[in-house]
Amino acid sequence: MQRTVPTTGGSVPVPSPDHRWTVLFFITEPGIGERLPELGGCTTGLCSARDAAAAFGRADARVLGVSAHAPGHLAEFAEGRALGYPLIGDEDLSLGRELGVPEVRAEGRTLFARAAVVLDRAGRVRSLIHPVPEAERHAELVLEELAALAASEALSHG
């Protein structure tokens, strides 16, 4: 898979040609937990990735958030949380569906379930992390998976 996607910071290529890994943090909707507590945790999950920015950098991973909304809808949220990485607006759900991300129905709309997808430089899905039962551990689970993928590659090349 190779495509250019609209984000809160302009269009970007997915996967990143400049990183070993591209990590896509899929969320339902920023702030939805205020209305539907069972879907809460989006902000917590995205902030966990922000707080682990140095670890993602060491893993040579580009971090992007993804939600089924227009980038403009997400821009204020991203700026207000100082995420430090762009959010992809996947309004038609095409990116998530191409990658096999689970979906949920809420308030009459189809949204993404909380998940993460790890892509390699060639755009191959190397891991789909779902479910993510604890939003505060979203980044931690992804970093564990990146370490396992790196170790597996080292064994197969060494």
C-alpha positions in Angstrom: 0.0 0.0 0.0 1.3 3.4 -1.0 -0.9 6.6 -0.8 -0.8 10.2 0.0 -3.3 11.2 2.7 -4.7 14.5 3.9 -3.7 15.4 7.5 -3.9 18.2 9.9 -0.4 19.2 8.8 -1.0 18.9 5.0 -0.7 15.8 2.8 1.8 13.1 3.7 2.9 9.8 2.1 1.9 6.6 3.8 4.1 4.7 4.5 6.8 7.2 5.3 9.7 6.9 3.0 12.0 8.3 5.6 11.2 5.8 8.4 11.6 2.1 9.0 8.1 1.9 10.3 4.9 4.0 10.0 2.5 3.6 12.9 -1.1 4.6 12.5 -3.1 5.1 15.7 -6.7 4.6 14.8 -9.3 6.2 17.1 -13.1 6.5 17.1 -13.5 10.2 17.6 -11.7 12.8 19.7 -14.0 13.6 22.7 -16.6 10.9 22.0 -16.1 9.4 25.5 -17.9 12.4 26.9 -21.1 11.3 25.1 -20.4 7.5 24.9 -18.1 6.4 27.8 -17.7 2.9 26.4 -15.8 4.5 23.4 -13.8 6.8 25.6 -10.0 6.9 25.6 -9.2 8.5 22.2 -7.5 11.5 23.7 -5.6 9.3 26.2 -4.4 6.9 23.5 -3.2 9.7 21.2 -1.5 11.5 24.1 0.3 8.2 25.0 1.8 8.3 21.6 2.8 12.0 22.0 4.4 11.2 25.4 6.4 8.3 23.9 7.7 10.4 21.0 11.3 9.8 21.9 10.8 6.0 22.0 9.1 6.1 18.6 12.0 8.1 17.3 14.5 5.6 18.6 12.5 2.9 16.8 12.6 4.9 13.6 8.8 5.0 13.5 6.7 7.8 12.0 3.5 8.3 14.1 0.2 9.4 12.6 -3.3 9.4 14.2 -6.3 8.4 12.1 -10.0 9.2 12.6 -13.0 9.1 10.3 -13.3 12.8 10.1 -12.2 15.7 7.9 -8.6 17.0 8.8 -10.1 20.4 9.6 -12.4 18.8 12.2 -9.3 17.3 13.8 -6.9 20.2 13.6 -8.1 22.1 16.7 -8.0 18.9 18.7 -4.5 18.1 17.6 -3.2 21.6 18.3 -5.0 21.8 21.7 -3.3 18.6 22.8 0.1 19.5 21.3 0.3 16.0 19.9 3.4 16.8 17.8 2.3 14.5 15.0 -0.5 14.9 12.4 -3.9 13.3 12.3 -5.2 11.8 9.2 -8.8 12.5 8.2 -10.1 9.3 6.7 -13.7 10.5 6.1 -14.7 7.7 3.8 -13.0 5.0 5.9 -11.0 3.9 2.8 -7.6 3.8 4.5 -8.8 1.9 7.5 -10.7 -0.5 5.4 -7.7 -1.2 3.2 -5.7 -2.0 6.3 -8.3 -4.2 7.9 -9.0 -1.9 10.9 -12.2 -3.0 12.9 -15.1 -0.6 12.9 -17.8 0.4 15.4 -21.2 2.0 15.0 -21.9 5.0 17.2 -24.6 7.7 17.0 -25.7 6.3 13.6 -22.2 6.6 12.1 -19.4 4.1 11.3 -16.2 4.9 13.1 -12.9 3.1 13.7 -12.3 0.9 16.7 -9.3 1.8 18.8 -6.4 0.0 17.0 -2.9 0.5 15.6 -1.4 -0.6 12.4 2.4 -0.9 11.8 3.5 -0.6 8.2 7.0 -1.2 6.9 8.7 1.0 4.3 7.1 -1.0 1.4 3.6 -0.4 2.8 3.0 -4.0 4.0 0.9 -4.4 7.2 3.3 -5.9 9.6 1.0 -5.8 12.6 -2.6 -4.9 13.5 -2.9 -4.3 17.2 -6.5 -4.7 18.3 -8.2 -4.7 20.7 -6.5 -2.0 22.8 -8.4 -2.5 26.1 -6.5 0.2 28.0 -6.2 3.5 26.1 -3.3 4.6 28.3 -1.3 1.6 27.1 -1.9 2.2 23.4 1.6 3.5 22.7 3.2 1.0 25.0 1.6 -1.9 23.2 2.8 -0.5 19.8 6.3 0.0 21.1 6.4 -3.6 22.3 5.3 -4.8 18.9 7.9 -2.6 17.1 10.6 -4.2 19.4 9.3 -7.7 18.5 9.3 -6.9 14.8 12.8 -5.5 15.0 14.0 -8.6 16.9 12.4 -10.9 14.4 14.0 -9.2 11.5 17.4 -9.3 13.2 17.1 -13.0 13.7 16.1 -13.6 10.1 19.0 -11.5 8.8 21.6 -12.7 11.2 
